[in-house]
Amino acid sequence: MFARFMRHLHHHGVTVANFGDEHLDSYLADVVRRSAPGTTTALRYAKLVDRLCRHLIELDVRNNNPAAGLVRETAWPDTEPMPVFLDVSAESRLHGYVTPRATDTPLEARDRAIVALLLGSGITAAEFRSLMVTGIVVSGPRPHVDVEARGAHPSRRIPIPEYVVSALQAWLSAAGERAEGHLFPSPRGPGALRPVALWNIVHTAFDAIDARLPDMSPRVLRNTFARGLLLEGRSNEDVSRLLGLASHRTVERLRLTIPVRSAAT
């Protein structure tokens, strides 16, 4: 979280010592645009900045705290927002969408592979962007993706289903000699695909299958992956482990979306 805020300050040519209200306001506005409705992401950022500024004031690095008023006037919501996920019908249509076509251009093959991997592995957008070609195995009896530790999420190995394998193989074939380094590199130079490009690819896929959701981000695919495992009868502990979560809170919220007759006993 802090690194993302620092990138925003750097982009605007300011530092933690001299940023002002306008920089925090523009940052939180961008966070709100990128967050699912009802989430507390922006408030958590405000609290982070508030703690940072209070510490810097104690060190005589700053003399004001742009986040103080926001934190004082904003209360945590009383209830958790309902997780957004694809229903069974929409997920089935998305499986059809990510199936490779003989007529696909390299860009289309890439986009299908991106959506397929997000749906079939449940990894976060940040983890996804850091994936390297060496981190996936698409041949042999146990295809999988190896996710490196990142922040609070530990490293883990996630099995991937056949439809993901097919999409990845099509992309690697289309990429040819470019299939090295990042699994999905930025087309504009070295490094990973940019977050806005990833968001647009997922949004386009939802449009293609006529899925109109309050959240159209990669998070929906992560929720759908996790909910699918619960429908298969997997435990909260098992699903949380595959998601890289120490807490069961996210999985417990997803389990509440499953009718009692369909939930695992």
N, C-alpha and C positions, 0 to 999 in steps of 0.2 A: 504494500500500500504506500509506504513512504517513498519508494523508488519512483512510483508513478507520479506522485505529487512533485517530486524533485524534477522530473522531466518536464512537467508543466511550468515550473518556475524557470528552469533553464531556457525553455522555449520563449518565455517572455522577458528574458534578460534580467531576472531578479534572483535573489537568494533568500534563504530562510531568515536572514537578518533584516531584509528590507522590503519583503513583499507586503502588499497592502490589501485592503478590503476587496478591491476590484479583481485582484488575482485569485483570491479565494472564492469569490462569487462566481467567476467564470469557470473555475475548476469544478466547483460543486454542481454548476448547471450542466457541465459536460457529463459528470458522473450520473446525474439524474437521467439524462437522455439515454445513457448506455445501460441503465439498470432496469430490472423488471419492476413493474408497478407494485407499490406497496412494500418494497424492500427497504432496509435501513442502511444501505451502503453509504449514501451521502452523509447521514448522521454519524456513522462510524468514522468517516473521514474528518468530519468537523471535530469530533472528540479527539482524534489523533493530532490534528493541528493545534487544538486547544492545549493539549498536554505539551506539545513541542514548544509552543510560544511561552507557556508558563515557565518552562525550564530555561528557555533563552532569556527571559526577563530576569530570572534569578541570577543568571550569569552576566547580566548587564550587556547582553548582545542585542536585545530588543527593549523597547520601552512601551510597546502596546501589543495587544492580542486580538487580531481580527476575528478569531473564532469564538471569543468569549460570549458575545451576545447570542449567537446561533445556538450554542450548547445550552445556555441558560433558558432560552425561550422555547426550545424544542424538546418534546417528550418522546420517549420510546413508545411505539405502538403497543396497544394492549393485546393484540392477537398477531399471530404469524400469517403472512400472506399465503394464499393457496399456491402450491407449486404448479408451474405451467409445464405441460407435457403433451405429446402427440397421442391421440387415442389410437386404438388398434387399427381402425380403418386408415387413418392418416399415415400411420407408421408403415402399413402395407404399401400404400401408394409411394411412400418415400423409398422403400426397398426397390420398387420398380424404377424410380427416378435414378437411383445410383447404379443401376445395372449398366455396364459398359455397352456402347453401340459400336459397330464396325465403322460407322461414319464419323465418330467423335474426333474433333480436333484435339491437339494436346491440351488446350485450355479446358475443354469440356471434360476430358479424361481426368484432369487434375481436380476440377470442381466436384465431380462425382466421387472421386476417391476421398476428398476432404470430408464431405458430408457423410459418406459411408463410415469412415474411421471414427468420426465424432459420435455417430449413432451407435456403432458397434463396440466402442471401448469405454465410453463415459468419461474420458479424460477432460480436463479443463482446457479452456482456450489458451491459457498461458503455457500449460504443459504441451499442448498440441504444437504451438509455434516453435518450441524448442526441440521437437523430435528430429532425430538424425536418421539417415537412411540405414545406418548400422544398428538402429534400435528396433527394427522390425524384422520379423521372419515370416515369409509368406509361402514357404515350401516346407515339406516334411509333414509329419503327423500332428504337430502341435503349433500351428501358426499363432503368433503372438506379437505384442508390442511391449517393449521395455520402456518404462517411464522413469526418468531420473527424478531424484528428490528435488522439490522446489518449494521453498517457504515451509508452510506447515504440512505440505503433502509429501509423504515418504515415497521412496522408489518402490516400484512394484511391477510385476509382469502380468499382463492382461491377455487372456486368450481372445482371439478374434474369429468371428464366424466366417463362413465361406463367402458370403456376399461382400464382405469387406476385403477378403483376400483377392477376389476377382477384380474389384475396383482398383486396389493397390497395384496389382500386376499390370493392369491396363495402363495406369499412370506411369509406372516405372518403365514400361515398354515405350510409351510415347515420349518420355523424358530422355531416353537414350543416354548419351554421355553426360547429360546434366544430372543424372540420378546419383549424385554424391553430395556429401555435406548434409545440409538441411533436407528433410524429406519433402517439404513444400517450400522452396526458397522464394524470396521476393523476385518478381520478374524485372525489377528495376535495379538490381544489383545484389551484392553479397548480403547474406543475412536471411532472417526468417520472413515469412509472409506477414504483412502489417495487420494489426488488429482490425482496422476498418475494412480491409479486403476480406478477411475471414468472416466478419459479420455480414458483409454484402453477399458473399457466396451462400451462406446459410439462409439469409433472407430470400434470395432468388429461388432456392430450392423449395422453401415453404410456399412461395407464390406459385411455383410450377405445379404443386400438388393441391393448390387451392386451400391451404391451411392458413386461416386468419386467427391469430393468437394475440393476446395482450403483450406477450414477449416473443420476439422473433429472433432471438440470439442463440448462439451455440449452447447456452445453458439449458435450453429446452431439450436438446438432444441428450445431454447428460442426465437430465431428469427422466427422459423416456427410457434410456438404457437401464437406469437403476430400478425404475418401476417395473420394467419387463422382468428383471431378475426376481423381484418380489412376487410377481405373478407366477413365476416358475416354482415358487416355494423356497427361495433362498432366505436365509436368516438375515436379520438386521446387521449382525456382526460381519457376515460374509460380504454383504453388499457394501457396507461402509468401508471394509478393507479394500475392495476393488476400486472404490471411489477415492481412496487415499485419505479417508476421514478418520480422525481419532474419536469424534463424537458420533452418536447414532441419531442426532437430532434431525438432520436432513432426511435420512431414510425413514424415520418414524413419521415425519410429515407426509412423505410420499405414500407410506402404507395406509394412512388415513384416507387417501383418495380411492382405495380399492374397496369395492363392496364386500361386506363380510363374507358372503357366500363364495367369493373368489379368493379371499386372502388365505395365506398359508395357515394351517392349524398347528 
